[in-house]
Amino acid sequence: MLNQVCVLTVKVDDIEKAVEFYTQVLSFKVSKYYGEKLVSLVHNDMPIVLEETEAIGTEARQSVLLGILSENLDKDVDELKAKGAEILFDEPQPCPPGRYTIIKDPAGNQIEIVEFSS
């Protein structure tokens, strides 16, 4: 059956900037380099792969939204700001399961940071 996600690929226009962002700003670790344009990041059960493709522009419509769990959204937003991340909202926004904010990676991909209500 085709009902289990096994990998999440994030298309980027500059692999070096993407690796720097995902490791320095979001604290992921590199698992493996597959040549010059493909990098796998360490992630629990599902690998996240950064793939350099043709320049897509920062306002391109994206097909996949990466959601990252936050245990303390206010603290994480402060840390992301300190690391220079581009944050789309001045304050975390409410959503049905809790609160969230959105940041952008260097290729313009949006990443949702979500804190679930207890």
DRENDOLO-551697 format. One record per residue: residue number from 1; residue in three letters; x, y, z of N, C-alpha, C, O, CB in turn. Coordinates in Angstrom, 2 decimals. Glycine has a CB too. Example, Ala and Ser with C-alpha at 12.3 -4.5 7.8 and 13.67 -1.06 7.14 Angstrom:
! residues 2
- 1, Ala, 13.19, -5.69, 7.80, 12.30, -4.50, 7.80, 13.20, -3.30, 7.80, 14.24, -3.32, 8.46, 11.31, -4.47, 9.05;
- 2, Ser, 12.85, -2.25, 7.08, 13.67, -1.06, 7.14, 12.90, 0.03, 7.87, 13.41, 1.14, 8.04, 14.08, -0.60, 5.72;
***
This chain:
! residues 118
- 1, Met, 0.83, -1.18, 0.00, 0.00, 0.00, 0.00, 0.87, 1.24, 0.00, 1.96, 1.25, 0.59, -0.94, 0.00, 1.20;
- 2, Leu, 0.41, 2.26, -0.64, 1.16, 3.51, -0.74, 0.60, 4.52, 0.26, 0.02, 5.53, -0.13, 1.10, 4.07, -2.17;
- 3, Asn, 0.78, 4.24, 1.55, 0.20, 5.13, 2.55, 1.16, 5.52, 3.66, 0.74, 5.91, 4.74, -0.99, 4.48, 3.15;
- 4, Gln, 2.48, 5.42, 3.38, 3.46, 5.81, 4.39, 4.52, 6.69, 3.75, 5.20, 6.26, 2.81, 4.11, 4.56, 5.05;
- 5, Val, 4.67, 7.90, 4.24, 5.70, 8.79, 3.73, 7.05, 8.26, 4.16, 7.23, 7.91, 5.33, 5.49, 10.25, 4.22;
- 6, Cys, 8.01, 8.19, 3.23, 9.32, 7.64, 3.57, 10.45, 8.67, 3.45, 11.55, 8.44, 3.96, 9.63, 6.47, 2.67;
- 7, Val, 10.19, 9.80, 2.80, 11.21, 10.83, 2.66, 10.53, 12.15, 2.34, 9.48, 12.17, 1.70, 12.26, 10.46, 1.56;
- 8, Leu, 11.11, 13.25, 2.78, 10.63, 14.58, 2.44, 11.77, 15.30, 1.75, 12.84, 15.48, 2.33, 10.13, 15.36, 3.71;
- 9, Thr, 11.55, 15.71, 0.51, 12.58, 16.41, -0.25, 12.23, 17.88, -0.33, 11.10, 18.25, -0.68, 12.72, 15.80, -1.67;
- 10, Val, 13.20, 18.72, -0.01, 13.04, 20.16, -0.08, 13.92, 20.66, -1.24, 15.14, 20.51, -1.20, 13.43, 20.86, 1.28;
- 11, Lys, 13.29, 21.23, -2.24, 14.00, 21.76, -3.40, 14.60, 23.12, -3.04, 13.90, 23.99, -2.53, 13.06, 21.88, -4.64;
- 12, Val, 15.88, 23.29, -3.31, 16.58, 24.54, -3.00, 17.38, 24.98, -4.21, 17.69, 24.18, -5.08, 17.49, 24.36, -1.76;
- 13, Asp, 17.72, 26.27, -4.26, 18.50, 26.76, -5.39, 19.98, 26.88, -5.08, 20.77, 27.10, -6.00, 17.97, 28.10, -5.83;
- 14, Asp, 20.40, 26.74, -3.81, 21.80, 26.81, -3.43, 22.01, 25.84, -2.28, 21.63, 26.12, -1.14, 22.22, 28.27, -3.02;
- 15, Ile, 22.61, 24.70, -2.57, 22.74, 23.63, -1.57, 23.58, 24.07, -0.38, 23.28, 23.69, 0.75, 23.36, 22.40, -2.21;
- 16, Glu, 24.64, 24.87, -0.61, 25.49, 25.30, 0.50, 24.73, 26.20, 1.46, 24.83, 26.04, 2.68, 26.72, 26.03, -0.04;
- 17, Lys, 23.97, 27.16, 0.93, 23.16, 28.04, 1.79, 22.10, 27.24, 2.51, 21.82, 27.50, 3.69, 22.51, 29.16, 0.96;
- 18, Ala, 21.50, 26.26, 1.83, 20.45, 25.44, 2.45, 21.02, 24.61, 3.60, 20.42, 24.55, 4.67, 19.80, 24.52, 1.40;
- 19, Val, 22.16, 23.97, 3.37, 22.77, 23.16, 4.44, 23.13, 24.05, 5.62, 22.90, 23.68, 6.77, 24.03, 22.42, 3.91;
- 20, Glu, 23.68, 25.21, 5.35, 24.01, 26.14, 6.43, 22.76, 26.53, 7.22, 22.78, 26.52, 8.45, 24.69, 27.41, 5.85;
- 21, Phe, 21.67, 26.86, 6.52, 20.42, 27.24, 7.18, 19.86, 26.09, 8.02, 19.55, 26.28, 9.20, 19.39, 27.69, 6.14;
- 22, Tyr, 19.72, 24.92, 7.43, 19.09, 23.81, 8.14, 19.95, 23.30, 9.29, 19.41, 22.77, 10.27, 18.81, 22.68, 7.18;
- 23, Thr, 21.28, 23.44, 9.21, 22.13, 22.99, 10.30, 22.38, 24.09, 11.33, 22.34, 23.82, 12.53, 23.46, 22.50, 9.76;
- 24, Gln, 22.64, 25.32, 10.90, 22.96, 26.40, 11.83, 21.73, 27.05, 12.45, 21.74, 27.36, 13.64, 23.79, 27.45, 11.13;
- 25, Val, 20.68, 27.27, 11.67, 19.48, 27.95, 12.18, 18.51, 26.96, 12.81, 17.97, 27.22, 13.89, 18.79, 28.72, 11.05;
- 26, Leu, 18.28, 25.82, 12.15, 17.31, 24.85, 12.65, 17.94, 23.68, 13.42, 17.22, 22.84, 13.96, 16.50, 24.31, 11.51;
- 27, Ser, 19.26, 23.61, 13.47, 20.00, 22.60, 14.26, 19.84, 21.16, 13.79, 20.02, 20.24, 14.58, 19.57, 22.68, 15.67;
- 28, Phe, 19.50, 20.95, 12.50, 19.55, 19.59, 11.96, 21.00, 19.20, 11.77, 21.88, 20.06, 11.72, 18.76, 19.49, 10.61;
- 29, Lys, 21.27, 17.92, 11.65, 22.61, 17.40, 11.38, 22.60, 16.76, 10.00, 21.59, 16.19, 9.58, 23.07, 16.38, 12.49;
- 30, Val, 23.73, 16.85, 9.31, 23.86, 16.19, 8.00, 24.07, 14.71, 8.23, 24.92, 14.30, 9.02, 25.03, 16.80, 7.17;
- 31, Ser, 23.28, 13.89, 7.53, 23.42, 12.45, 7.59, 24.41, 11.97, 6.53, 25.33, 11.21, 6.81, 22.05, 11.76, 7.41;
- 32, Lys, 24.18, 12.45, 5.28, 25.02, 11.97, 4.18, 24.93, 12.92, 3.00, 23.87, 13.48, 2.72, 24.60, 10.55, 3.75;
- 33, Tyr, 26.05, 13.11, 2.33, 26.09, 13.84, 1.07, 26.01, 12.82, -0.06, 26.78, 11.85, -0.08, 27.39, 14.73, 0.95;
- 34, Tyr, 25.10, 13.03, -0.98, 24.97, 12.18, -2.17, 25.41, 13.01, -3.36, 24.58, 13.44, -4.17, 23.49, 11.65, -2.35;
- 35, Gly, 26.68, 13.24, -3.48, 27.19, 14.11, -4.53, 27.12, 15.56, -4.11, 27.00, 15.87, -2.92, 26.40, 13.90, -5.83;
- 36, Glu, 27.21, 16.46, -5.09, 27.28, 17.89, -4.80, 25.92, 18.56, -4.64, 25.86, 19.68, -4.12, 28.03, 18.57, -5.89;
- 37, Lys, 24.84, 17.91, -5.07, 23.54, 18.58, -5.09, 22.45, 17.88, -4.29, 21.28, 18.22, -4.43, 23.09, 18.73, -6.49;
- 38, Leu, 22.82, 16.92, -3.47, 21.83, 16.16, -2.71, 22.39, 15.84, -1.33, 23.45, 15.22, -1.21, 21.44, 14.85, -3.46;
- 39, Val, 21.67, 16.28, -0.29, 22.13, 16.09, 1.09, 20.97, 15.56, 1.93, 19.86, 16.09, 1.87, 22.68, 17.42, 1.69;
- 40, Ser, 21.23, 14.51, 2.70, 20.23, 13.97, 3.61, 20.52, 14.48, 5.01, 21.67, 14.50, 5.46, 20.23, 12.40, 3.57;
- 41, Leu, 19.45, 14.90, 5.71, 19.59, 15.38, 7.08, 19.11, 14.31, 8.05, 18.19, 13.55, 7.74, 18.79, 16.68, 7.29;
- 42, Val, 19.74, 14.24, 9.22, 19.33, 13.29, 10.25, 17.96, 13.71, 10.75, 17.74, 14.87, 11.12, 20.38, 13.24, 11.42;
- 43, His, 17.04, 12.77, 10.77, 15.70, 13.03, 11.28, 15.09, 11.69, 11.66, 15.19, 10.73, 10.90, 14.81, 13.78, 10.22;
- 44, Asn, 14.49, 11.62, 12.81, 13.95, 10.39, 13.39, 13.63, 9.29, 12.37, 14.54, 8.58, 11.93, 12.72, 10.71, 14.15;
- 45, Asp, 12.39, 9.14, 12.00, 11.97, 8.03, 11.15, 11.90, 8.37, 9.67, 11.84, 7.47, 8.84, 10.66, 7.53, 11.58;
- 46, Met, 11.92, 9.66, 9.34, 11.75, 10.06, 7.95, 12.87, 11.00, 7.54, 12.99, 12.10, 8.08, 10.37, 10.73, 7.73;
- 47, Pro, 13.70, 10.59, 6.59, 14.78, 11.47, 6.16, 14.25, 12.73, 5.48, 13.24, 12.70, 4.78, 15.72, 10.73, 5.22;
- 48, Ile, 14.95, 13.82, 5.70, 14.69, 15.06, 5.00, 15.87, 15.27, 4.06, 17.02, 15.29, 4.49, 14.49, 16.28, 5.99;
- 49, Val, 15.57, 15.42, 2.77, 16.61, 15.55, 1.76, 16.55, 16.95, 1.16, 15.48, 17.43, 0.78, 16.45, 14.47, 0.65;
- 50, Leu, 17.70, 17.60, 1.08, 17.82, 18.88, 0.40, 18.36, 18.58, -0.99, 19.38, 17.91, -1.13, 18.75, 19.88, 1.17;
- 51, Glu, 17.67, 19.07, -2.02, 18.08, 18.82, -3.40, 18.21, 20.14, -4.14, 17.25, 20.89, -4.27, 17.08, 17.89, -4.11;
- 52, Glu, 19.42, 20.40, -4.64, 19.62, 21.61, -5.43, 19.08, 21.39, -6.84, 19.43, 20.43, -7.52, 21.12, 22.00, -5.49;
- 53, Thr, 18.21, 22.32, -7.25, 17.61, 22.26, -8.58, 17.83, 23.61, -9.25, 18.45, 24.50, -8.67, 16.08, 21.89, -8.51;
- 54, Glu, 17.34, 23.77, -10.44, 17.41, 25.06, -11.13, 16.83, 26.14, -10.23, 15.95, 25.86, -9.41, 16.66, 25.02, -12.49;
- 55, Ala, 17.32, 27.35, -10.38, 16.81, 28.46, -9.56, 15.30, 28.53, -9.66, 14.73, 28.58, -10.75, 17.44, 29.80, -10.01;
- 56, Ile, 14.65, 28.53, -8.49, 13.19, 28.53, -8.48, 12.62, 29.88, -8.08, 11.41, 30.09, -8.18, 12.68, 27.47, -7.54;
- 57, Gly, 13.46, 30.79, -7.63, 12.96, 32.11, -7.22, 12.33, 32.05, -5.85, 11.79, 31.02, -5.46, 11.97, 32.65, -8.23;
- 58, Thr, 12.38, 33.14, -5.14, 11.89, 33.14, -3.76, 10.38, 33.21, -3.65, 9.83, 32.94, -2.59, 12.48, 34.29, -3.01;
- 59, Glu, 9.70, 33.57, -4.72, 8.24, 33.66, -4.65, 7.56, 32.51, -5.39, 6.36, 32.57, -5.67, 7.77, 34.99, -5.21;
- 60, Ala, 8.30, 31.47, -5.71, 7.72, 30.33, -6.40, 6.71, 29.63, -5.49, 6.86, 29.61, -4.27, 8.83, 29.34, -6.86;
- 61, Arg, 5.70, 29.07, -6.09, 4.69, 28.34, -5.32, 5.29, 27.02, -4.89, 5.84, 26.28, -5.71, 3.38, 28.13, -6.15;
- 62, Gln, 5.20, 26.71, -3.62, 5.78, 25.47, -3.14, 4.71, 24.41, -2.98, 3.56, 24.72, -2.70, 6.52, 25.69, -1.82;
- 63, Ser, 5.10, 23.16, -3.15, 4.17, 22.06, -3.09, 4.18, 21.35, -1.75, 3.20, 20.68, -1.40, 4.48, 21.08, -4.16;
- 64, Val, 5.26, 21.49, -0.99, 5.39, 20.78, 0.27, 5.69, 21.80, 1.37, 6.52, 22.69, 1.17, 6.51, 19.69, 0.20;
- 65, Leu, 5.03, 21.67, 2.50, 5.29, 22.53, 3.64, 5.86, 21.67, 4.75, 5.19, 20.75, 5.23, 4.01, 23.28, 4.10;
- 66, Leu, 7.07, 21.95, 5.16, 7.71, 21.23, 6.24, 7.21, 21.80, 7.56, 7.27, 23.02, 7.77, 9.27, 21.34, 6.14;
- 67, Gly, 6.71, 20.96, 8.43, 6.25, 21.38, 9.75, 7.20, 20.85, 10.81, 7.49, 19.65, 10.84, 4.81, 20.89, 10.03;
- 68, Ile, 7.69, 21.74, 11.67, 8.63, 21.35, 12.72, 7.96, 21.61, 14.07, 7.41, 22.69, 14.31, 9.98, 22.14, 12.60;
- 69, Leu, 8.01, 20.62, 14.95, 7.39, 20.70, 16.27, 8.20, 21.59, 17.19, 9.42, 21.49, 17.24, 7.23, 19.31, 16.87;
- 70, Ser, 7.51, 22.46, 17.93, 8.13, 23.30, 18.95, 7.49, 22.98, 20.29, 6.26, 22.87, 20.38, 7.98, 24.81, 18.61;
- 71, Glu, 8.29, 22.83, 21.32, 7.78, 22.63, 22.68, 7.54, 23.97, 23.36, 6.75, 24.06, 24.30, 8.76, 21.77, 23.50;
- 72, Asn, 8.24, 25.03, 22.89, 8.10, 26.37, 23.45, 8.27, 27.37, 22.31, 9.39, 27.81, 22.02, 9.15, 26.63, 24.61;
- 73, Leu, 7.18, 27.73, 21.67, 7.22, 28.55, 20.46, 7.83, 29.93, 20.71, 8.62, 30.40, 19.89, 5.83, 28.71, 19.90;
- 74, Asp, 7.49, 30.57, 21.82, 8.04, 31.90, 22.09, 9.56, 31.86, 22.20, 10.25, 32.71, 21.63, 7.44, 32.48, 23.38;
- 75, Lys, 10.08, 30.89, 22.92, 11.53, 30.74, 23.06, 12.17, 30.43, 21.71, 13.20, 31.01, 21.35, 11.87, 29.60, 24.08;
- 76, Asp, 11.56, 29.53, 20.96, 12.12, 29.17, 19.65, 12.10, 30.35, 18.68, 13.04, 30.52, 17.91, 11.35, 27.98, 19.05;
- 77, Val, 11.06, 31.17, 18.71, 10.99, 32.35, 17.84, 12.12, 33.31, 18.21, 12.77, 33.86, 17.32, 9.60, 33.05, 17.97;
- 78, Asp, 12.35, 33.52, 19.50, 13.45, 34.40, 19.93, 14.80, 33.88, 19.42, 15.63, 34.66, 18.95, 13.47, 34.52, 21.45;
- 79, Glu, 15.00, 32.56, 19.51, 16.25, 31.96, 19.04, 16.39, 32.08, 17.53, 17.48, 32.36, 17.02, 16.34, 30.49, 19.47;
- 80, Leu, 15.29, 31.87, 16.80, 15.33, 31.98, 15.34, 15.65, 33.42, 14.93, 16.42, 33.64, 14.00, 13.97, 31.54, 14.73;
- 81, Lys, 15.05, 34.40, 15.61, 15.35, 35.81, 15.33, 16.82, 36.09, 15.56, 17.46, 36.76, 14.76, 14.48, 36.74, 16.20;
- 82, Ala, 17.36, 35.59, 16.66, 18.77, 35.81, 17.00, 19.70, 35.20, 15.95, 20.81, 35.68, 15.74, 19.08, 35.22, 18.38;
- 83, Lys, 19.24, 34.14, 15.30, 20.04, 33.48, 14.26, 19.81, 34.08, 12.88, 20.39, 33.63, 11.90, 19.73, 32.00, 14.23;
- 84, Gly, 18.96, 35.11, 12.81, 18.74, 35.81, 11.55, 17.72, 35.19, 10.63, 17.68, 35.52, 9.44, 20.01, 35.91, 10.83;
- 85, Ala, 16.88, 34.29, 11.14, 15.86, 33.66, 10.30, 14.81, 34.69, 9.88, 14.47, 35.58, 10.65, 15.18, 32.49, 11.03;
- 86, Glu, 14.32, 34.56, 8.65, 13.23, 35.41, 8.17, 11.92, 34.83, 8.68, 11.51, 33.75, 8.27, 13.23, 35.51, 6.60;
- 87, Ile, 11.25, 35.57, 9.58, 10.01, 35.12, 10.19, 8.87, 35.95, 9.60, 8.95, 37.17, 9.56, 10.06, 35.26, 11.75;
- 88, Leu, 7.82, 35.28, 9.14, 6.75, 35.97, 8.44, 5.75, 36.71, 9.33, 5.09, 37.64, 8.86, 6.01, 35.00, 7.62;
- 89, Phe, 5.64, 36.32, 10.60, 4.69, 36.97, 11.50, 5.43, 37.63, 12.65, 6.44, 37.11, 13.14, 3.67, 35.95, 12.04;
- 90, Asp, 4.94, 38.80, 13.09, 5.53, 39.46, 14.26, 5.29, 38.65, 15.53, 6.14, 38.62, 16.42, 4.95, 40.87, 14.42;
- 91, Glu, 4.15, 38.01, 15.61, 3.77, 37.19, 16.77, 3.25, 35.84, 16.28, 2.69, 35.76, 15.18, 2.68, 37.92, 17.64;
- 92, Pro, 3.44, 34.76, 17.07, 2.86, 33.47, 16.70, 1.35, 33.60, 16.48, 0.68, 34.37, 17.16, 3.15, 32.41, 17.77;
- 93, Gln, 0.83, 32.84, 15.53, -0.57, 32.88, 15.14, -1.31, 31.67, 15.70, -0.74, 30.59, 15.83, -0.71, 32.93, 13.60;
- 94, Pro, -2.60, 31.85, 16.05, -3.38, 30.70, 16.52, -3.75, 29.79, 15.35, -3.92, 30.24, 14.22, -4.65, 31.17, 17.25;
- 95, Cys, -3.88, 28.52, 15.64, -4.37, 27.54, 14.67, -5.15, 26.50, 15.47, -4.98, 26.42, 16.68, -3.18, 26.88, 13.84;
- 96, Pro, -5.99, 25.69, 14.82, -6.82, 24.75, 15.58, -6.06, 23.87, 16.58, -6.56, 23.67, 17.69, -7.54, 23.86, 14.62;
- 97, Pro, -4.86, 23.34, 16.24, -4.20, 22.51, 17.25, -3.32, 23.29, 18.24, -2.78, 22.68, 19.17, -3.36, 21.49, 16.56;
- 98, Gly, -3.16, 24.61, 18.07, -2.30, 25.37, 18.98, -1.89, 26.72, 18.42, -2.74, 27.57, 18.15, -1.06, 24.56, 19.31;
- 99, Arg, -0.57, 26.93, 18.23, -0.03, 28.16, 17.66, 1.10, 27.81, 16.69, 1.70, 26.74, 16.77, 0.47, 29.13, 18.78;
- 100, Tyr, 1.37, 28.75, 15.77, 2.42, 28.50, 14.80, 3.02, 29.83, 14.33, 2.45, 30.90, 14.53, 1.89, 27.69, 13.61;
- 101, Thr, 4.17, 29.70, 13.69, 4.74, 30.79, 12.91, 5.36, 30.16, 11.67, 5.46, 28.94, 11.58, 5.81, 31.61, 13.74;
- 102, Ile, 5.75, 30.99, 10.74, 6.36, 30.50, 9.50, 7.67, 31.25, 9.28, 7.74, 32.47, 9.43, 5.41, 30.67, 8.28;
- 103, Ile, 8.71, 30.49, 8.92, 9.99, 31.07, 8.54, 10.28, 30.66, 7.10, 9.65, 29.75, 6.57, 11.14, 30.63, 9.51;
- 104, Lys, 11.26, 31.33, 6.49, 11.68, 30.98, 5.13, 13.12, 30.51, 5.14, 13.96, 31.05, 5.86, 11.51, 32.17, 4.18;
- 105, Asp, 13.39, 29.48, 4.33, 14.78, 29.07, 4.15, 15.39, 29.94, 3.04, 14.68, 30.75, 2.45, 14.88, 27.55, 3.79;
- 106, Pro, 16.69, 29.80, 2.75, 17.32, 30.67, 1.75, 16.72, 30.58, 0.35, 16.86, 31.52, -0.43, 18.77, 30.35, 1.67;
- 107, Ala, 16.04, 29.47, 0.02, 15.43, 29.33, -1.31, 14.00, 29.86, -1.32, 13.33, 29.80, -2.36, 15.44, 27.87, -1.74;
- 108, Gly, 13.52, 30.38, -0.19, 12.16, 30.91, -0.12, 11.12, 29.89, 0.29, 9.94, 30.22, 0.37, 11.78, 31.47, -1.44;
- 109, Asn, 11.53, 28.65, 0.57, 10.58, 27.64, 1.05, 10.09, 28.03, 2.44, 10.88, 28.41, 3.30, 11.23, 26.23, 1.07;
- 110, Gln, 8.79, 27.93, 2.64, 8.24, 28.23, 3.95, 8.29, 27.00, 4.85, 8.04, 25.88, 4.41, 6.80, 28.73, 3.82;
- 111, Ile, 8.62, 27.24, 6.12, 8.70, 26.17, 7.12, 7.82, 26.59, 8.28, 7.98, 27.67, 8.85, 10.19, 25.91, 7.59;
- 112, Glu, 6.89, 25.73, 8.63, 5.97, 26.02, 9.72, 6.54, 25.49, 11.02, 6.94, 24.33, 11.09, 4.57, 25.41, 9.44;
- 113, Ile, 6.57, 26.34, 12.05, 7.00, 25.93, 13.38, 5.72, 25.89, 14.23, 5.07, 26.92, 14.42, 8.10, 26.93, 13.99;
- 114, Val, 5.37, 24.70, 14.73, 4.07, 24.49, 15.37, 4.24, 24.07, 16.83, 5.05, 23.20, 17.16, 3.26, 23.44, 14.61;
- 115, Glu, 3.46, 24.72, 17.71, 3.38, 24.33, 19.12, 1.95, 23.86, 19.35, 1.00, 24.63, 19.17, 3.78, 25.52, 20.10;
- 116, Phe, 1.78, 22.60, 19.74, 0.46, 22.06, 20.00, 0.00, 22.44, 21.41, 0.81, 22.47, 22.33, 0.45, 20.53, 19.83;
- 117, Ser, -1.29, 22.72, 21.57, -1.85, 23.00, 22.89, -1.85, 21.72, 23.71, -1.95, 20.62, 23.18, -3.29, 23.58, 22.78;
- 118, Ser, -1.73, 21.89, 25.04, -1.70, 20.68, 25.88, -3.08, 20.17, 26.17, -3.23, 19.17, 26.87, -1.00, 20.97, 27.18;
***
